[in-house]
Amino acid sequence: MKNTLASPVVDTTGLGQNIGRTMWLLESGTPEKRTRLKIVFYGQSIIDENNFWPKLLIEHLKDKYPCADIEPVYHLAVGGYSSIVLAPLAPMDMKWQYPDLVVALITGDHYAYDALVKEIKESTTADVMILTNHITKGAKDKRDTWEDTMENEHLLNTARTHGAELCKLRTTWRDYLLANDLDETYFLAEDCSHLNATGQHFLLSIVKQFFVRDEAAMAAAGKVLENEWRDVRAADWKDGVLSVPFHGNRVEVIAADKNQPAAEVRLDGKKPSDWTELYVHPRIGHGWFSGGILRRLEVKAPHTPQTWTIEFTKWEPLPKEEGDEEKQRFVFAYTVTGEKDGFLGASDEGLYTRGGKYSWENKTEGGNFDSPILKINGGDFYFGFKQPALNTRYIFEIKLNGVDVFDGSRPVVVSGLPVADHVLTLAAKDKNNLPDIRRIRVRNPGSHGKNFV
């Protein structure tokens, strides 16, 4: 920004009430006892990893809170992934990442946005910071756009219902343009929608101010965080077995060090690998094909770790709809092969229902797949603005979100359970050589005190 322009000033009234966990973790660390938190950036092209402002925000937070170890996750935000695309992805994404804070900057359907925030709050202990959309060309003097309705009505209701932090980026942006008599394009790239370098620094200068300390929220979050931890004593082991009743959906076991004797992990008497809810399809790559090739799948039997291959055998364009000639949709079919299980089967349905709610170019539909091991809803495949060629192969993974055997090197023993009362047991393989377990951490999404509706 030009040096002659003052920095934007955010109205912080009411902010901080729904990010108590984040602020407590940022502020309460000491050199002797550091805190750790994970921040996921979620949304589209304004917040994805092609932008530098999220990375500068992390640098700012690390400088301001030097006793907090911050782990950022950038790659889950992908250009074009609106709320209607991200909402079905959120259950897998959040179960795998289990963040402390989700910074969301998303456009799209408000029902899907509400479902997305609800999923985050009900499946993790994360705070959610909702950033509303910036001002694009032609919107400075208009206050009745869809983006304004989202900020002032729909997202306001979502934030109130689910206990999220609503950060009115749009209001601050417009006020600044008007106060300084600036055209919208001052902060925009050539396409008049995305941000230029000045715009990214401007956005960063606003978002920094959304990290507001609220004493009551921090005190409540501090109690929750302290109660997540349980000390383990040698006397808690009975005949080589440690039994831990808990209410929640994630358990981390912290040992004295990584070199520990092995112990069998059981959850309500079953191996974690026997729980279908503990499997995830992580998006581990970047861009349109960022491992998000599957939006929804189901593991139907105990899973053998392996990679899976989808090979497309059919990819045909559908007739363009009248009045919508610019958009092209496709039907497809495919086979599924496991690295160890071999050929599982094929889908040749290629189903598509015209008049659906999706409107992106090259939206693909069809090809449901159901085997004794995997079930895939083909209607939930999504390839962005690209299409796979015939006989093209795509590799994906399904991972167990936990371990059957604890050895000290992997503290997360279960994550992604149905939130309920459970019993975790660790049975030492050698009763005379017990793991030196110091603490156990239980995450309970209901512990933040919000009533979900």
FISERO-841434 format. One record per residue (C-alpha): residue number from 0; x, y, z. Coordinates in nm, 2 decimals. Layout:
<atoms>
<nr = NUM&east = X&north = Y&up = Z>
...
</atoms>
This chain:
<atoms>
<nr = 0&east = 0.00&north = 0.00&up = 0.00>
<nr = 1&east = 0.11&north = 0.36&up = -0.05>
<nr = 2&east = 0.28&north = 0.51&up = 0.25>
<nr = 3&east = 0.03&north = 0.80&up = 0.23>
<nr = 4&east = -0.26&north = 0.57&up = 0.32>
<nr = 5&east = -0.34&north = 0.49&up = 0.68>
<nr = 6&east = -0.37&north = 0.12&up = 0.78>
<nr = 7&east = -0.73&north = -0.01&up = 0.80>
<nr = 8&east = -0.90&north = -0.02&up = 1.14>
<nr = 9&east = -1.12&north = -0.31&up = 1.23>
<nr = 10&east = -1.42&north = -0.27&up = 1.45>
<nr = 11&east = -1.34&north = -0.55&up = 1.70>
<nr = 12&east = -1.65&north = -0.51&up = 1.91>
<nr = 13&east = -1.77&north = -0.86&up = 2.00>
<nr = 14&east = -1.47&north = -1.03&up = 1.85>
<nr = 15&east = -1.28&north = -1.29&up = 2.04>
<nr = 16&east = -1.57&north = -1.47&up = 2.20>
<nr = 17&east = -1.55&north = -1.77&up = 1.97>
<nr = 18&east = -1.17&north = -1.81&up = 1.94>
<nr = 19&east = -1.09&north = -1.86&up = 2.30>
<nr = 20&east = -0.91&north = -2.19&up = 2.24>
<nr = 21&east = -0.69&north = -2.03&up = 1.97>
<nr = 22&east = -0.60&north = -1.73&up = 2.18>
<nr = 23&east = -0.53&north = -1.94&up = 2.49>
<nr = 24&east = -0.30&north = -2.16&up = 2.30>
<nr = 25&east = -0.12&north = -1.86&up = 2.14>
<nr = 26&east = -0.08&north = -1.67&up = 2.47>
<nr = 27&east = -0.03&north = -1.92&up = 2.74>
<nr = 28&east = 0.29&north = -2.08&up = 2.63>
<nr = 29&east = 0.61&north = -2.03&up = 2.81>
<nr = 30&east = 0.97&north = -2.12&up = 2.72>
<nr = 31&east = 0.96&north = -2.41&up = 2.96>
<nr = 32&east = 0.61&north = -2.53&up = 2.86>
<nr = 33&east = 0.53&north = -2.44&up = 2.50>
<nr = 34&east = 0.19&north = -2.48&up = 2.35>
<nr = 35&east = 0.10&north = -2.63&up = 2.01>
<nr = 36&east = -0.18&north = -2.55&up = 1.77>
<nr = 37&east = -0.27&north = -2.64&up = 1.42>
<nr = 38&east = -0.43&north = -2.38&up = 1.19>
<nr = 39&east = -0.61&north = -2.50&up = 0.87>
<nr = 40&east = -0.68&north = -2.25&up = 0.59>
<nr = 41&east = -1.00&north = -2.36&up = 0.42>
<nr = 42&east = -1.16&north = -2.22&up = 0.11>
<nr = 43&east = -1.09&north = -2.11&up = -0.24>
<nr = 44&east = -0.84&north = -1.91&up = -0.45>
<nr = 45&east = -0.82&north = -1.61&up = -0.22>
<nr = 46&east = -0.69&north = -1.82&up = 0.07>
<nr = 47&east = -0.52&north = -2.11&up = -0.11>
<nr = 48&east = -0.14&north = -2.17&up = -0.10>
<nr = 49&east = -0.09&north = -1.97&up = -0.42>
<nr = 50&east = -0.13&north = -1.66&up = -0.20>
<nr = 51&east = 0.14&north = -1.53&up = 0.03>
<nr = 52&east = -0.08&north = -1.36&up = 0.29>
<nr = 53&east = -0.17&north = -1.68&up = 0.49>
<nr = 54&east = 0.20&north = -1.76&up = 0.52>
<nr = 55&east = 0.28&north = -1.40&up = 0.63>
<nr = 56&east = -0.01&north = -1.43&up = 0.89>
<nr = 57&east = 0.16&north = -1.74&up = 1.03>
<nr = 58&east = 0.49&north = -1.56&up = 1.05>
<nr = 59&east = 0.32&north = -1.27&up = 1.23>
<nr = 60&east = 0.16&north = -1.50&up = 1.48>
<nr = 61&east = 0.49&north = -1.68&up = 1.55>
<nr = 62&east = 0.66&north = -1.35&up = 1.60>
<nr = 63&east = 0.39&north = -1.22&up = 1.83>
<nr = 64&east = 0.35&north = -1.54&up = 2.03>
<nr = 65&east = 0.70&north = -1.70&up = 2.03>
<nr = 66&east = 0.61&north = -1.97&up = 2.28>
<nr = 67&east = 0.34&north = -2.12&up = 2.06>
<nr = 68&east = 0.44&north = -2.39&up = 1.81>
<nr = 69&east = 0.21&north = -2.33&up = 1.51>
<nr = 70&east = 0.15&north = -2.59&up = 1.24>
<nr = 71&east = -0.02&north = -2.44&up = 0.93>
<nr = 72&east = -0.21&north = -2.64&up = 0.67>
<nr = 73&east = -0.24&north = -2.46&up = 0.34>
<nr = 74&east = -0.31&north = -2.72&up = 0.08>
<nr = 75&east = -0.68&north = -2.79&up = 0.17>
<nr = 76&east = -0.79&north = -2.46&up = 0.02>
<nr = 77&east = -0.82&north = -2.49&up = -0.36>
<nr = 78&east = -0.94&north = -2.24&up = -0.62>
<nr = 79&east = -1.29&north = -2.30&up = -0.73>
<nr = 80&east = -1.38&north = -2.52&up = -0.43>
<nr = 81&east = -1.69&north = -2.33&up = -0.31>
<nr = 82&east = -1.90&north = -2.43&up = -0.01>
<nr = 83&east = -2.10&north = -2.68&up = -0.20>
<nr = 84&east = -1.78&north = -2.87&up = -0.30>
<nr = 85&east = -1.61&north = -2.83&up = 0.04>
<nr = 86&east = -1.90&north = -2.93&up = 0.26>
<nr = 87&east = -1.88&north = -3.30&up = 0.15>
<nr = 88&east = -1.50&north = -3.29&up = 0.18>
<nr = 89&east = -1.50&north = -3.15&up = 0.53>
<nr = 90&east = -1.58&north = -3.47&up = 0.72>
<nr = 91&east = -1.27&north = -3.64&up = 0.58>
<nr = 92&east = -1.05&north = -3.32&up = 0.59>
<nr = 93&east = -1.13&north = -3.24&up = 0.95>
<nr = 94&east = -1.12&north = -3.60&up = 1.08>
<nr = 95&east = -0.77&north = -3.63&up = 0.93>
<nr = 96&east = -0.63&north = -3.29&up = 1.03>
<nr = 97&east = -0.82&north = -3.23&up = 1.36>
<nr = 98&east = -0.72&north = -2.86&up = 1.38>
<nr = 99&east = -0.74&north = -2.61&up = 1.66>
<nr = 100&east = -0.85&north = -2.33&up = 1.43>
<nr = 101&east = -1.00&north = -2.32&up = 1.08>
<nr = 102&east = -0.97&north = -1.99&up = 0.90>
<nr = 103&east = -1.24&north = -2.01&up = 0.63>
<nr = 104&east = -1.28&north = -1.78&up = 0.33>
<nr = 105&east = -1.54&north = -1.94&up = 0.10>
<nr = 106&east = -1.81&north = -1.84&up = -0.15>
<nr = 107&east = -2.12&north = -2.03&up = -0.25>
<nr = 108&east = -2.44&north = -2.18&up = -0.11>
<nr = 109&east = -2.52&north = -2.07&up = 0.24>
<nr = 110&east = -2.69&north = -2.40&up = 0.33>
<nr = 111&east = -2.37&north = -2.59&up = 0.24>
<nr = 112&east = -2.16&north = -2.33&up = 0.43>
<nr = 113&east = -2.37&north = -2.39&up = 0.74>
<nr = 114&east = -2.33&north = -2.76&up = 0.70>
<nr = 115&east = -1.95&north = -2.72&up = 0.67>
<nr = 116&east = -1.92&north = -2.51&up = 0.98>
<nr = 117&east = -2.15&north = -2.75&up = 1.17>
<nr = 118&east = -1.93&north = -3.05&up = 1.07>
<nr = 119&east = -1.62&north = -2.88&up = 1.19>
<nr = 120&east = -1.77&north = -2.79&up = 1.53>
<nr = 121&east = -1.93&north = -3.13&up = 1.58>
<nr = 122&east = -1.64&north = -3.34&up = 1.47>
<nr = 123&east = -1.34&north = -3.15&up = 1.62>
<nr = 124&east = -1.26&north = -2.91&up = 1.91>
<nr = 125&east = -1.16&north = -2.64&up = 1.66>
<nr = 126&east = -1.24&north = -2.28&up = 1.66>
<nr = 127&east = -1.38&north = -2.15&up = 1.33>
<nr = 128&east = -1.29&north = -1.80&up = 1.20>
<nr = 129&east = -1.52&north = -1.71&up = 0.91>
<nr = 130&east = -1.38&north = -1.44&up = 0.68>
<nr = 131&east = -1.64&north = -1.28&up = 0.46>
<nr = 132&east = -1.56&north = -1.20&up = 0.10>
<nr = 133&east = -1.36&north = -0.90&up = -0.02>
<nr = 134&east = -1.49&north = -0.62&up = -0.25>
<nr = 135&east = -1.45&north = -0.70&up = -0.62>
<nr = 136&east = -1.50&north = -0.46&up = -0.91>
<nr = 137&east = -1.83&north = -0.28&up = -0.92>
<nr = 138&east = -1.93&north = -0.38&up = -0.56>
<nr = 139&east = -1.80&north = -0.08&up = -0.37>
<nr = 140&east = -2.12&north = 0.12&up = -0.39>
<nr = 141&east = -2.36&north = -0.18&up = -0.39>
<nr = 142&east = -2.48&north = -0.31&up = -0.05>
<nr = 143&east = -2.73&north = -0.56&up = -0.18>
<nr = 144&east = -2.51&north = -0.82&up = -0.34>
<nr = 145&east = -2.52&north = -1.19&up = -0.25>
<nr = 146&east = -2.19&north = -1.15&up = -0.07>
<nr = 147&east = -2.34&north = -0.87&up = 0.15>
<nr = 148&east = -2.64&north = -1.09&up = 0.22>
<nr = 149&east = -2.41&north = -1.37&up = 0.32>
<nr = 150&east = -2.21&north = -1.14&up = 0.56>
<nr = 151&east = -2.51&north = -0.97&up = 0.71>
<nr = 152&east = -2.76&north = -1.25&up = 0.73>
<nr = 153&east = -2.66&north = -1.61&up = 0.64>
<nr = 154&east = -2.31&north = -1.62&up = 0.79>
<nr = 155&east = -2.42&north = -1.42&up = 1.09>
<nr = 156&east = -2.68&north = -1.69&up = 1.16>
<nr = 157&east = -2.43&north = -1.97&up = 1.10>
<nr = 158&east = -2.18&north = -1.81&up = 1.34>
<nr = 159&east = -2.44&north = -1.76&up = 1.61>
<nr = 160&east = -2.58&north = -2.11&up = 1.57>
<nr = 161&east = -2.25&north = -2.30&up = 1.58>
<nr = 162&east = -2.03&north = -2.07&up = 1.79>
<nr = 163&east = -1.80&north = -1.95&up = 1.51>
<nr = 164&east = -1.62&north = -1.61&up = 1.49>
<nr = 165&east = -1.77&north = -1.39&up = 1.21>
<nr = 166&east = -1.50&north = -1.15&up = 1.08>
<nr = 167&east = -1.65&north = -0.89&up = 0.86>
<nr = 168&east = -1.37&north = -0.85&up = 0.61>
<nr = 169&east = -1.61&north = -0.71&up = 0.35>
<nr = 170&east = -1.73&north = -0.43&up = 0.57>
<nr = 171&east = -1.38&north = -0.32&up = 0.66>
<nr = 172&east = -1.27&north = -0.34&up = 0.29>
<nr = 173&east = -1.56&north = -0.13&up = 0.16>
<nr = 174&east = -1.53&north = 0.13&up = 0.44>
<nr = 175&east = -1.16&north = 0.17&up = 0.36>
<nr = 176&east = -1.22&north = 0.22&up = -0.01>
<nr = 177&east = -1.49&north = 0.48&up = 0.05>
<nr = 178&east = -1.29&north = 0.66&up = 0.32>
<nr = 179&east = -0.98&north = 0.69&up = 0.09>
<nr = 180&east = -1.18&north = 0.74&up = -0.23>
<nr = 181&east = -1.01&north = 0.43&up = -0.39>
<nr = 182&east = -1.14&north = 0.23&up = -0.68>
<nr = 183&east = -1.19&north = -0.14&up = -0.61>
<nr = 184&east = -0.92&north = -0.23&up = -0.86>
<nr = 185&east = -0.66&north = -0.07&up = -0.64>
<nr = 186&east = -0.63&north = -0.40&up = -0.45>
<nr = 187&east = -0.73&north = -0.63&up = -0.74>
<nr = 188&east = -0.54&north = -0.83&up = -1.01>
<nr = 189&east = -0.61&north = -0.79&up = -1.37>
<nr = 190&east = -0.91&north = -1.01&up = -1.36>
<nr = 191&east = -1.07&north = -0.76&up = -1.12>
<nr = 192&east = -1.16&north = -1.04&up = -0.88>
<nr = 193&east = -0.84&north = -1.19&up = -0.73>
<nr = 194&east = -0.59&north = -0.99&up = -0.53>
<nr = 195&east = -0.27&north = -0.82&up = -0.65>
<nr = 196&east = 0.03&north = -0.79&up = -0.41>
<nr = 197&east = -0.11&north = -0.47&up = -0.26>
<nr = 198&east = -0.44&north = -0.64&up = -0.20>
<nr = 199&east = -0.28&north = -0.94&up = -0.02>
<nr = 200&east = -0.09&north = -0.71&up = 0.22>
<nr = 201&east = -0.41&north = -0.52&up = 0.27>
<nr = 202&east = -0.61&north = -0.84&up = 0.35>
<nr = 203&east = -0.33&north = -0.95&up = 0.59>
<nr = 204&east = -0.34&north = -0.62&up = 0.77>
<nr = 205&east = -0.71&north = -0.67&up = 0.84>
<nr = 206&east = -0.70&north = -1.04&up = 0.93>
<nr = 207&east = -0.42&north = -0.97&up = 1.19>
<nr = 208&east = -0.67&north = -0.77&up = 1.38>
<nr = 209&east = -0.93&north = -1.05&up = 1.40>
<nr = 210&east = -0.72&north = -1.23&up = 1.66>
<nr = 211&east = -0.88&north = -1.06&up = 1.96>
<nr = 212&east = -0.84&north = -1.16&up = 2.32>
<nr = 213&east = -1.16&north = -1.21&up = 2.51>
<nr = 214&east = -1.10&north = -1.29&up = 2.88>
<nr = 215&east = -1.41&north = -1.50&up = 2.94>
<nr = 216&east = -1.37&north = -1.70&up = 2.63>
<nr = 217&east = -1.00&north = -1.76&up = 2.71>
<nr = 218&east = -1.08&north = -1.86&up = 3.07>
<nr = 219&east = -1.34&north = -2.11&up = 2.95>
<nr = 220&east = -1.11&north = -2.25&up = 2.68>
<nr = 221&east = -0.83&north = -2.29&up = 2.93>
<nr = 222&east = -1.04&north = -2.51&up = 3.16>
<nr = 223&east = -1.14&north = -2.73&up = 2.86>
<nr = 224&east = -0.78&north = -2.76&up = 2.75>
<nr = 225&east = -0.66&north = -2.85&up = 3.10>
<nr = 226&east = -0.93&north = -3.11&up = 3.14>
<nr = 227&east = -0.83&north = -3.27&up = 2.81>
<nr = 228&east = -0.52&north = -3.41&up = 2.98>
<nr = 229&east = -0.50&north = -3.70&up = 3.23>
<nr = 230&east = -0.19&north = -3.81&up = 3.41>
<nr = 231&east = -0.11&north = -4.18&up = 3.41>
<nr = 232&east = 0.06&north = -4.34&up = 3.71>
<nr = 233&east = 0.23&north = -4.68&up = 3.73>
<nr = 234&east = -0.05&north = -4.79&up = 3.97>
<nr = 235&east = -0.31&north = -4.74&up = 3.69>
<nr = 236&east = -0.18&north = -5.05&up = 3.51>
<nr = 237&east = -0.36&north = -5.36&up = 3.62>
<nr = 238&east = -0.20&north = -5.69&up = 3.52>
<nr = 239&east = -0.03&north = -5.53&up = 3.22>
<nr = 240&east = -0.35&north = -5.35&up = 3.11>
<nr = 241&east = -0.43&north = -4.98&up = 3.12>
<nr = 242&east = -0.80&north = -4.90&up = 3.10>
<nr = 243&east = -0.93&north = -4.55&up = 3.02>
<nr = 244&east = -1.30&north = -4.46&up = 3.01>
<nr = 245&east = -1.36&north = -4.14&up = 2.81>
<nr = 246&east = -1.62&north = -3.93&up = 2.63>
<nr = 247&east = -1.51&north = -3.79&up = 2.30>
<nr = 248&east = -1.37&north = -3.89&up = 1.96>
<nr = 249&east = -0.99&north = -3.86&up = 1.97>
<nr = 250&east = -0.72&north = -3.99&up = 2.21>
<nr = 251&east = -0.35&north = -3.92&up = 2.21>
<nr = 252&east = -0.12&north = -4.12&up = 2.43>
<nr = 253&east = 0.20&north = -3.94&up = 2.54>
<nr = 254&east = 0.49&north = -4.15&up = 2.65>
<nr = 255&east = 0.82&north = -4.05&up = 2.81>
<nr = 256&east = 0.99&north = -4.09&up = 2.47>
<nr = 257&east = 0.94&north = -4.26&up = 2.14>
<nr = 258&east = 1.12&north = -4.58&up = 2.23>
<nr = 259&east = 0.86&north = -4.78&up = 2.42>
<nr = 260&east = 0.75&north = -5.14&up = 2.45>
<nr = 261&east = 0.46&north = -5.23&up = 2.23>
<nr = 262&east = 0.10&north = -5.24&up = 2.37>
<nr = 263&east = -0.21&north = -5.36&up = 2.19>
<nr = 264&east = -0.47&north = -5.09&up = 2.15>
<nr = 265&east = -0.84&north = -5.18&up = 2.19>
<nr = 266&east = -1.14&north = -4.95&up = 2.17>
<nr = 267&east = -1.46&north = -5.08&up = 2.33>
<nr = 268&east = -1.29&north = -5.43&up = 2.30>
<nr = 269&east = -1.22&north = -5.40&up = 1.93>
<nr = 270&east = -0.91&north = -5.31&up = 1.73>
<nr = 271&east = -0.92&north = -4.95&up = 1.59>
<nr = 272&east = -0.88&north = -5.11&up = 1.24>
<nr = 273&east = -1.22&north = -5.27&up = 1.29>
<nr = 274&east = -1.39&north = -4.93&up = 1.32>
<nr = 275&east = -1.50&north = -4.81&up = 0.98>
<nr = 276&east = -1.54&north = -4.46&up = 1.12>
<nr = 277&east = -1.16&north = -4.44&up = 1.18>
<nr = 278&east = -1.07&north = -4.45&up = 0.81>
<nr = 279&east = -1.00&north = -4.14&up = 0.60>
<nr = 280&east = -0.91&north = -4.04&up = 0.25>
<nr = 281&east = -0.66&north = -3.76&up = 0.31>
<nr = 282&east = -0.61&north = -3.49&up = 0.06>
<nr = 283&east = -0.23&north = -3.49&up = 0.06>
<nr = 284&east = -0.15&north = -3.32&up = -0.27>
<nr = 285&east = -0.21&north = -2.98&up = -0.42>
<nr = 286&east = -0.43&north = -2.82&up = -0.68>
<nr = 287&east = -0.74&north = -2.95&up = -0.86>
<nr = 288&east = -0.63&north = -3.31&up = -0.82>
<nr = 289&east = -0.52&north = -3.26&up = -0.46>
<nr = 290&east = -0.61&north = -3.60&up = -0.35>
<nr = 291&east = -0.97&north = -3.47&up = -0.35>
<nr = 292&east = -1.05&north = -3.69&up = -0.64>
<nr = 293&east = -1.30&north = -3.87&up = -0.42>
<nr = 294&east = -1.55&north = -3.66&up = -0.22>
<nr = 295&east = -1.71&north = -3.94&up = -0.03>
<nr = 296&east = -1.64&north = -4.31&up = 0.02>
<nr = 297&east = -1.70&north = -4.58&up = 0.28>
<nr = 298&east = -1.48&north = -4.86&up = 0.40>
<nr = 299&east = -1.69&north = -5.16&up = 0.45>
<nr = 300&east = -1.45&north = -5.41&up = 0.61>
<nr = 301&east = -1.13&north = -5.40&up = 0.80>
<nr = 302&east = -0.88&north = -5.23&up = 0.58>
<nr = 303&east = -0.54&north = -5.36&up = 0.47>
<nr = 304&east = -0.31&north = -5.06&up = 0.41>
<nr = 305&east = -0.25&north = -5.02&up = 0.04>
<nr = 306&east = -0.29&north = -4.78&up = -0.25>
<nr = 307&east = -0.59&north = -4.79&up = -0.47>
<nr = 308&east = -0.62&north = -4.72&up = -0.84>
<nr = 309&east = -0.91&north = -4.58&up = -1.04>
<nr = 310&east = -0.89&north = -4.63&up = -1.41>
<nr = 311&east = -1.14&north = -4.45&up = -1.63>
<nr = 312&east = -1.30&north = -4.65&up = -1.90>
<nr = 313&east = -1.57&north = -4.41&up = -2.00>
<nr = 314&east = -1.58&north = -4.03&up = -2.03>
<nr = 315&east = -1.85&north = -3.89&up = -2.25>
<nr = 316&east = -1.98&north = -3.53&up = -2.27>
<nr = 317&east = -2.35&north = -3.47&up = -2.21>
<nr = 318&east = -2.56&north = -3.25&up = -2.44>
<nr = 319&east = -2.53&north = -2.89&up = -2.33>
<nr = 320&east = -2.84&north = -2.75&up = -2.17>
<nr = 321&east = -3.04&north = -2.48&up = -2.35>
<nr = 322&east = -2.94&north = -2.14&up = -2.23>
<nr = 323&east = -2.63&north = -2.28&up = -2.06>
<nr = 324&east = -2.42&north = -2.36&up = -2.36>
<nr = 325&east = -2.09&north = -2.25&up = -2.19>
<nr = 326&east = -2.10&north = -2.54&up = -1.94>
<nr = 327&east = -2.00&north = -2.89&up = -2.03>
<nr = 328&east = -2.08&north = -3.19&up = -1.81>
<nr = 329&east = -1.98&north = -3.56&up = -1.85>
<nr = 330&east = -2.08&north = -3.91&up = -1.75>
<nr = 331&east = -1.81&north = -4.16&up = -1.68>
<nr = 332&east = -1.73&north = -4.52&up = -1.57>
<nr = 333&east = -1.43&north = -4.67&up = -1.40>
<nr = 334&east = -1.26&north = -4.98&up = -1.25>
<nr = 335&east = -1.11&north = -5.00&up = -0.90>
<nr = 336&east = -0.80&north = -5.21&up = -0.82>
<nr = 337&east = -0.63&north = -5.25&up = -0.48>
<nr = 338&east = -0.25&north = -5.28&up = -0.46>
<nr = 339&east = -0.30&north = -5.60&up = -0.25>
<nr = 340&east = -0.66&north = -5.70&up = -0.30>
<nr = 341&east = -0.64&north = -5.67&up = -0.68>
<nr = 342&east = -0.94&north = -5.60&up = -0.90>
<nr = 343&east = -1.24&north = -5.51&up = -0.69>
<nr = 344&east = -1.49&north = -5.44&up = -0.96>
<nr = 345&east = -1.61&north = -5.18&up = -1.20>
<nr = 346&east = -1.89&north = -4.92&up = -1.24>
<nr = 347&east = -2.04&north = -4.86&up = -1.58>
<nr = 348&east = -2.35&north = -4.68&up = -1.47>
<nr = 349&east = -2.25&north = -4.33&up = -1.58>
<nr = 350&east = -2.56&north = -4.18&up = -1.43>
<nr = 351&east = -2.64&north = -3.81&up = -1.44>
<nr = 352&east = -2.95&north = -3.62&up = -1.34>
<nr = 353&east = -3.01&north = -3.30&up = -1.55>
<nr = 354&east = -3.11&north = -2.99&up = -1.37>
<nr = 355&east = -2.89&north = -3.05&up = -1.07>
<nr = 356&east = -2.76&north = -2.79&up = -0.83>
<nr = 357&east = -2.41&north = -2.78&up = -0.96>
<nr = 358&east = -2.31&north = -2.52&up = -1.22>
<nr = 359&east = -1.93&north = -2.55&up = -1.27>
<nr = 360&east = -1.78&north = -2.64&up = -1.60>
<nr = 361&east = -1.69&north = -3.01&up = -1.65>
<nr = 362&east = -1.88&north = -3.12&up = -1.34>
<nr = 363&east = -1.89&north = -3.50&up = -1.36>
<nr = 364&east = -2.16&north = -3.72&up = -1.24>
<nr = 365&east = -2.23&north = -4.09&up = -1.21>
<nr = 366&east = -2.04&north = -4.42&up = -1.18>
<nr = 367&east = -2.14&north = -4.55&up = -0.84>
<nr = 368&east = -1.92&north = -4.83&up = -0.71>
<nr = 369&east = -2.00&north = -5.09&up = -0.44>
<nr = 370&east = -1.77&north = -5.38&up = -0.35>
<nr = 371&east = -1.73&north = -5.59&up = -0.03>
<nr = 372&east = -1.45&north = -5.36&up = 0.07>
<nr = 373&east = -1.53&north = -5.02&up = -0.07>
<nr = 374&east = -1.83&north = -4.81&up = -0.15>
<nr = 375&east = -1.80&north = -4.50&up = -0.36>
<nr = 376&east = -2.07&north = -4.26&up = -0.45>
<nr = 377&east = -1.98&north = -4.16&up = -0.81>
<nr = 378&east = -2.21&north = -3.86&up = -0.80>
<nr = 379&east = -1.95&north = -3.71&up = -0.56>
<nr = 380&east = -1.65&north = -3.73&up = -0.79>
<nr = 381&east = -1.53&north = -3.38&up = -0.88>
<nr = 382&east = -1.25&north = -3.28&up = -1.11>
<nr = 383&east = -1.27&north = -2.90&up = -1.12>
<nr = 384&east = -1.20&north = -2.76&up = -1.47>
<nr = 385&east = -1.00&north = -3.06&up = -1.60>
<nr = 386&east = -1.11&north = -3.39&up = -1.73>
<nr = 387&east = -0.93&north = -3.73&up = -1.71>
<nr = 388&east = -0.85&north = -3.90&up = -2.04>
<nr = 389&east = -0.97&north = -4.25&up = -2.11>
<nr = 390&east = -0.75&north = -4.52&up = -1.96>
<nr = 391&east = -0.59&north = -4.26&up = -1.73>
<nr = 392&east = -0.51&north = -4.39&up = -1.38>
<nr = 393&east = -0.54&north = -4.20&up = -1.05>
<nr = 394&east = -0.40&north = -4.32&up = -0.72>
<nr = 395&east = -0.56&north = -4.26&up = -0.39>
<nr = 396&east = -0.51&north = -4.38&up = -0.03>
<nr = 397&east = -0.73&north = -4.48&up = 0.26>
<nr = 398&east = -0.56&north = -4.45&up = 0.60>
<nr = 399&east = -0.65&north = -4.57&up = 0.94>
<nr = 400&east = -0.68&north = -4.27&up = 1.17>
<nr = 401&east = -0.51&north = -4.44&up = 1.46>
<nr = 402&east = -0.31&north = -4.75&up = 1.55>
<nr = 403&east = -0.37&north = -5.11&up = 1.66>
<nr = 404&east = -0.04&north = -5.12&up = 1.84>
<nr = 405&east = 0.10&north = -4.84&up = 2.04>
<nr = 406&east = 0.48&north = -4.80&up = 2.03>
<nr = 407&east = 0.55&north = -4.45&up = 2.14>
<nr = 408&east = 0.62&north = -4.31&up = 1.80>
<nr = 409&east = 0.26&north = -4.24&up = 1.70>
<nr = 410&east = 0.07&north = -4.07&up = 1.99>
<nr = 411&east = -0.27&north = -4.06&up = 1.81>
<nr = 412&east = -0.42&north = -4.40&up = 1.88>
<nr = 413&east = -0.78&north = -4.32&up = 1.77>
<nr = 414&east = -0.93&north = -4.02&up = 1.59>
<nr = 415&east = -1.26&north = -3.97&up = 1.42>
<nr = 416&east = -1.48&north = -4.19&up = 1.65>
<nr = 417&east = -1.85&north = -4.12&up = 1.70>
<nr = 418&east = -1.87&north = -3.88&up = 1.99>
<nr = 419&east = -1.98&north = -4.10&up = 2.28>
<nr = 420&east = -1.87&north = -4.29&up = 2.59>
<nr = 421&east = -1.59&north = -4.53&up = 2.50>
<nr = 422&east = -1.32&north = -4.73&up = 2.68>
<nr = 423&east = -0.97&north = -4.74&up = 2.56>
<nr = 424&east = -0.74&north = -5.02&up = 2.67>
<nr = 425&east = -0.37&north = -5.07&up = 2.62>
<nr = 426&east = -0.25&north = -5.42&up = 2.69>
<nr = 427&east = 0.13&north = -5.45&up = 2.71>
<nr = 428&east = 0.27&north = -5.74&up = 2.51>
<nr = 429&east = 0.52&north = -5.80&up = 2.79>
<nr = 430&east = 0.36&north = -5.76&up = 3.13>
<nr = 431&east = 0.70&north = -5.72&up = 3.28>
<nr = 432&east = 0.79&north = -5.44&up = 3.05>
<nr = 433&east = 0.53&north = -5.17&up = 3.05>
<nr = 434&east = 0.53&north = -4.86&up = 2.83>
<nr = 435&east = 0.62&north = -4.55&up = 3.02>
<nr = 436&east = 0.31&north = -4.35&up = 2.95>
<nr = 437&east = 0.29&north = -4.02&up = 3.12>
<nr = 438&east = -0.03&north = -3.85&up = 2.99>
<nr = 439&east = -0.34&north = -3.92&up = 2.79>
<nr = 440&east = -0.53&north = -3.65&up = 2.60>
<nr = 441&east = -0.90&north = -3.68&up = 2.52>
<nr = 442&east = -1.07&north = -3.45&up = 2.27>
<nr = 443&east = -1.44&north = -3.40&up = 2.30>
<nr = 444&east = -1.61&north = -3.17&up = 2.05>
<nr = 445&east = -1.90&north = -3.11&up = 2.28>
<nr = 446&east = -1.67&north = -2.97&up = 2.55>
<nr = 447&east = -1.69&north = -2.61&up = 2.42>
<nr = 448&east = -2.04&north = -2.58&up = 2.55>
<nr = 449&east = -2.23&north = -2.49&up = 2.23>
<nr = 450&east = -2.57&north = -2.66&up = 2.17>
<nr = 451&east = -2.58&north = -2.78&up = 1.81>
<nr = 452&east = -2.90&north = -2.76&up = 1.62>
</atoms>
